[in-house]
Amino acid sequence: MKDLAATQLLLVVTLLVVPALARAEATTADDSNSGLLALLAAEVNQPPPASPEVESEWTKPIPLSFSIDYTLITDYIFRGVNLSEYAREGREELNHQLSVGTELDMGEWGNVGIGLWFEWYAGQERLTPTDSNNLQEVDYTVYYSRDIEALHMAIETGWIGYHLPRVNGELDFTHEWYVTLSFDDGPLWRAFGVGTEGPVLNPYVSYYLDMDDYRGSWLEFGISHDFSLAEICGGAPILRNITVTPSLVLGMDHRWLNPALGVGSPSTRLANLTYGLDVAYDLGAAVNLPAEYGSLTLTGSLYFSQAFRDEIISDEFWGGATLGYSW
């Protein structure tokens, strides 16, 4: 009887304990699953990591630009005339030229600007022995410019005053009115199937009218093209910061050259054709100069003027270097 009672007791305990253990294991599994699901849900609902901030392009705090350029050049050639050459000069006496300008951007109303240009010639005393001052010329410019996008062109018009402090009498100062039309020829090339994003020849035409001493005028047609070596040579060191610009300028004289030189009779004729080559190195980009500090450029130049008025002007070859800063 005792064995039977013990067996019955063991059976009762088994029936009570085993289901309890099973329920406990089920509860633990449910809790584990619930915790895992909660963790997964938290991962899914977690906001994505913030993307790195992209540095915004710097913009000027005021609509004002400023530039200054210093040029060291072998000769001062103006409209085919060499103004820095004296008899039996021999070795070239250098010319120092300084240009300073500022411009106000008025948005859709265009731009207005003023400029000063100085020419200092080391051999000036040989040209004007009565004065030892080497300052040969000072020019004053006031202009207005505006882009006309509908016509793919820009217009600039202004006034230039020429002060020649070494010239005696009334000829020490004269002034001109001028107008320049610059054209974006890119759309024209694209219309003929040439794939180009920007201008190709950058054609322009300028007209200058003397309103004081000479009463003549000068007409000028020019083309040029910028070859960026970064686009040609990729990211090659040094070369990527170089831009090569060949140019061609045709000058036409209308009763200006003869009075200005004091020879012959005024006429209207082609005067000269100037071939140019500029090689500019972007110093600012080379040294990673921040945009807010402006741009710095060093340019080497070579020019040749082919004279068509052989009786009063000559062929001229000259060159130099320009260090320019703009903001």
C-alpha positions in Angstrom: 0.0 0.0 0.0 2.9 2.3 0.8 4.4 1.7 -2.6 1.1 2.4 -4.3 0.6 5.6 -2.3 4.1 6.8 -3.2 3.5 6.0 -6.8 0.3 8.0 -6.8 1.9 10.9 -5.1 4.8 11.0 -7.6 2.2 10.9 -10.5 0.3 13.9 -9.0 3.5 15.9 -8.5 4.6 15.2 -12.1 1.2 16.3 -13.4 1.4 19.5 -11.5 5.1 20.4 -11.9 5.6 19.6 -15.6 2.9 21.9 -16.9 4.1 24.7 -14.7 7.6 24.3 -16.0 6.3 24.3 -19.6 4.4 27.5 -18.9 7.5 29.1 -17.4 9.6 28.2 -20.5 6.9 29.5 -22.8 6.7 32.8 -20.8 10.6 33.2 -21.0 10.5 32.5 -24.8 7.8 35.1 -25.3 9.7 37.6 -23.2 12.8 37.0 -25.3 10.9 37.3 -28.6 9.3 40.5 -27.3 12.7 41.9 -26.4 14.2 41.0 -29.8 11.2 42.5 -31.7 11.5 45.7 -29.6 15.2 45.9 -30.4 14.5 45.4 -34.1 11.8 48.0 -34.0 14.1 50.5 -32.3 16.7 49.9 -35.0 14.2 50.4 -37.8 12.7 53.6 -36.2 16.1 55.1 -35.5 16.7 58.2 -37.7 19.3 57.9 -40.4 22.8 59.2 -39.7 23.2 62.9 -40.6 25.0 63.4 -43.9 28.2 65.5 -43.8 27.5 69.2 -44.2 28.4 70.6 -47.7 30.3 73.8 -47.5 28.2 76.5 -49.2 29.8 78.6 -51.9 31.0 82.0 -50.6 29.1 85.0 -51.9 30.2 88.6 -51.6 28.6 90.5 -48.7 28.5 93.7 -50.9 28.0 94.1 -54.7 31.4 95.7 -55.1 34.4 94.5 -57.0 38.0 95.7 -56.8 41.1 95.0 -58.9 44.7 96.1 -59.1 47.2 95.0 -61.8 51.0 95.7 -62.1 52.6 95.2 -65.5 56.3 95.2 -66.5 56.6 95.4 -70.3 59.2 96.1 -72.9 57.3 98.7 -74.9 54.2 100.8 -74.6 52.3 100.3 -77.9 49.0 102.2 -78.4 47.1 101.7 -81.6 50.2 100.6 -83.4 52.3 103.5 -82.2 55.4 102.9 -80.0 55.3 105.6 -77.3 58.3 104.3 -75.5 61.0 104.3 -78.1 63.7 106.9 -78.7 66.4 107.1 -81.3 69.2 104.6 -80.9 67.6 103.2 -77.7 69.5 99.9 -77.9 68.6 97.8 -75.0 64.9 98.2 -74.0 64.1 100.6 -71.3 61.2 99.0 -69.4 57.7 100.3 -68.8 55.9 100.0 -65.5 52.1 100.1 -65.7 49.6 100.1 -62.9 45.9 99.7 -63.2 43.3 100.2 -60.4 39.6 99.8 -60.7 36.3 99.3 -58.9 32.9 98.2 -60.1 29.4 98.3 -58.6 27.1 95.4 -59.5 23.5 96.8 -59.8 21.9 93.4 -60.7 19.5 93.6 -63.6 20.4 97.2 -64.1 24.0 96.4 -65.1 27.3 97.6 -63.7 29.1 100.9 -63.3 32.8 101.3 -62.7 35.8 103.6 -62.6 39.4 103.0 -63.3 42.9 104.6 -63.1 45.9 103.6 -65.3 49.4 104.8 -64.9 52.4 104.5 -67.3 55.9 105.0 -66.0 58.7 104.8 -68.6 62.3 104.3 -67.5 63.6 106.2 -70.6 61.1 109.1 -70.5 63.9 111.6 -69.9 65.3 110.7 -73.3 61.9 111.5 -75.0 61.3 114.7 -73.1 64.7 116.1 -72.0 63.2 119.2 -70.4 61.6 117.1 -67.7 63.2 114.4 -65.6 59.8 113.0 -64.4 59.3 109.4 -65.7 55.5 109.4 -65.3 54.4 109.3 -69.0 50.6 109.0 -68.9 47.6 108.8 -66.6 44.2 107.6 -67.8 40.9 108.0 -66.2 37.9 105.8 -67.1 34.2 105.9 -66.2 31.9 103.3 -67.7 28.6 101.5 -67.7 28.1 97.8 -68.8 25.2 95.5 -69.1 24.5 92.0 -70.3 21.7 91.5 -72.9 21.0 87.8 -72.6 18.2 87.7 -75.2 20.7 88.8 -77.8 23.7 86.8 -76.3 25.7 90.0 -76.0 27.0 92.6 -73.6 27.4 96.4 -74.1 29.9 98.7 -72.4 30.1 102.4 -72.9 32.1 105.1 -71.2 34.5 108.0 -71.1 38.4 107.9 -71.1 40.5 110.9 -70.2 44.2 110.7 -71.3 46.6 112.9 -69.4 50.2 113.2 -70.8 52.1 115.2 -68.1 55.3 115.3 -70.2 53.6 117.0 -73.2 53.5 120.7 -73.3 50.5 122.8 -74.3 47.0 121.8 -75.0 47.9 118.3 -76.2 48.7 117.3 -72.6 45.1 116.1 -72.2 42.4 114.7 -74.5 39.4 112.5 -74.0 37.3 110.0 -75.8 33.8 108.4 -75.7 33.7 104.7 -76.5 31.3 101.8 -76.9 32.1 98.1 -77.0 29.8 95.2 -78.0 30.9 91.7 -76.9 29.1 88.7 -78.3 28.6 85.1 -77.0 29.0 83.1 -80.2 28.4 79.8 -78.5 24.7 79.5 -79.6 25.7 80.2 -83.2 28.2 77.4 -83.2 25.7 75.0 -81.5 23.2 75.9 -84.2 25.6 74.5 -86.8 26.1 71.3 -84.8 29.4 72.2 -83.0 29.2 70.9 -79.4 30.4 73.7 -77.2 29.1 74.9 -73.8 30.5 78.4 -73.9 31.8 81.0 -76.4 34.4 80.0 -79.0 35.9 83.2 -80.5 34.5 85.8 -78.1 34.1 88.4 -80.9 33.9 92.1 -80.0 33.8 95.4 -81.7 34.8 98.7 -80.1 34.5 102.3 -81.4 36.5 105.2 -79.8 35.7 108.9 -80.7 38.1 111.6 -79.7 36.1 114.7 -78.6 39.0 117.1 -77.9 42.3 117.4 -79.7 42.2 115.1 -82.7 38.5 114.7 -83.5 39.2 111.4 -85.1 38.0 107.9 -84.3 39.3 104.4 -84.0 37.4 101.1 -84.8 38.6 97.8 -83.4 37.5 94.2 -84.1 38.8 91.4 -81.9 38.6 87.7 -81.2 40.1 85.4 -78.6 39.7 82.0 -77.0 40.7 80.6 -73.6 42.3 77.2 -73.5 42.1 75.8 -70.0 44.9 73.3 -69.6 42.8 71.7 -66.7 40.3 70.6 -69.4 43.1 69.3 -71.7 45.6 67.8 -69.2 43.2 66.9 -66.4 44.5 67.3 -62.9 48.2 67.5 -63.8 50.0 69.6 -61.2 50.9 73.1 -62.3 49.3 72.7 -65.7 45.8 72.5 -64.2 46.1 76.2 -63.1 47.2 77.5 -66.5 45.0 79.2 -69.2 46.4 80.0 -72.6 44.7 82.7 -74.6 45.6 83.6 -78.2 44.0 86.7 -79.7 43.7 88.7 -82.9 42.8 92.4 -83.0 42.3 94.5 -86.2 42.5 98.3 -85.9 40.9 100.7 -88.4 41.9 104.4 -88.3 39.5 107.2 -89.2 41.4 110.5 -89.2 43.0 109.8 -85.8 46.6 108.6 -86.5 47.8 111.5 -88.7 46.7 114.3 -86.3 48.0 112.3 -83.3 51.4 111.9 -84.8 51.4 115.2 -86.5 52.3 113.9 -90.0 50.5 113.6 -93.3 46.8 114.2 -94.0 43.9 112.5 -92.2 42.4 109.5 -93.9 40.4 106.4 -93.2 42.4 103.1 -93.6 43.2 99.8 -91.9 46.0 100.6 -89.5 47.3 97.4 -87.9 46.7 93.8 -87.0 47.8 92.7 -83.5 48.6 89.1 -82.7 48.6 88.2 -79.0 49.3 85.3 -76.7 48.6 85.4 -73.0 49.6 82.6 -70.6 47.9 83.0 -67.2 48.7 81.1 -64.1 46.1 81.0 -61.3 48.3 81.6 -58.2 45.2 81.7 -55.9 44.1 78.2 -56.9 47.7 76.9 -56.7 48.0 78.0 -53.0 44.3 77.2 -52.2 43.5 80.9 -51.6 39.9 81.0 -50.1 37.4 82.8 -52.4 36.6 85.4 -49.7 40.2 86.6 -50.1 39.9 87.2 -53.8 41.9 85.9 -56.8 45.6 86.2 -57.7 46.9 85.7 -61.2 50.3 85.9 -63.0 50.2 86.4 -66.7 52.9 86.4 -69.3 52.2 88.1 -72.7 53.7 88.4 -76.2 52.3 90.7 -78.9 53.2 91.5 -82.5 51.6 94.5 -84.3 51.7 94.3 -88.1 51.5 97.8 -89.5 49.3 98.6 -92.6 50.2 102.3 -92.5 53.9 101.8 -93.2 54.4 105.5 -93.9 53.7 106.5 -90.3 53.9 103.4 -88.1 56.1 100.3 -88.0 55.8 96.7 -87.1 56.3 96.2 -83.4 57.1 93.2 -81.2 56.8 93.4 -77.4 56.0 91.4 -74.3 55.8 91.5 -70.5 54.3 90.1 -67.4 51.3 91.1 -65.2 50.6 90.4 -61.6 46.9 90.9 -61.0 44.6 90.8 -57.9 40.9 91.1 -57.8 38.1 90.8 -55.2 
